[in-house]
Amino acid sequence: MAKIDVSKIEGYDEMSAEDKVKALEALEYEDNAAELERLKNANSKLSSESAEWKRKHNALLSEDEKKKQEGAEKV
């Protein structure tokens, strides 16, 4: 979770505890949930496409090429 930048609240250091709570409750911050969800969806889509291309590639390989690739992946 992101930390709150209290330097943006004028006079925060001199406030009492109750005033700090009120100031923090009134603080507006940028909500990045929509952007985060969009990036997660894009990452998921790219992972799926990558796996699909790998399956297609492996289907086209000859038996000897598959053995070489499996050996290289183990290392």
CORWOWO-V586900 format. One record per pair of residues at least 24 apart in sequence whose C-alpha atoms are under 7 Angstrom apart, sorted by the first residue. I is the first residue (numbers start at 0). J is the second residue. Records with the same first field share a line. If there is no record, write none. Layout:
# CORWOWO-V586900
I = J + J
This chain:
# CORWOWO-V586900
none
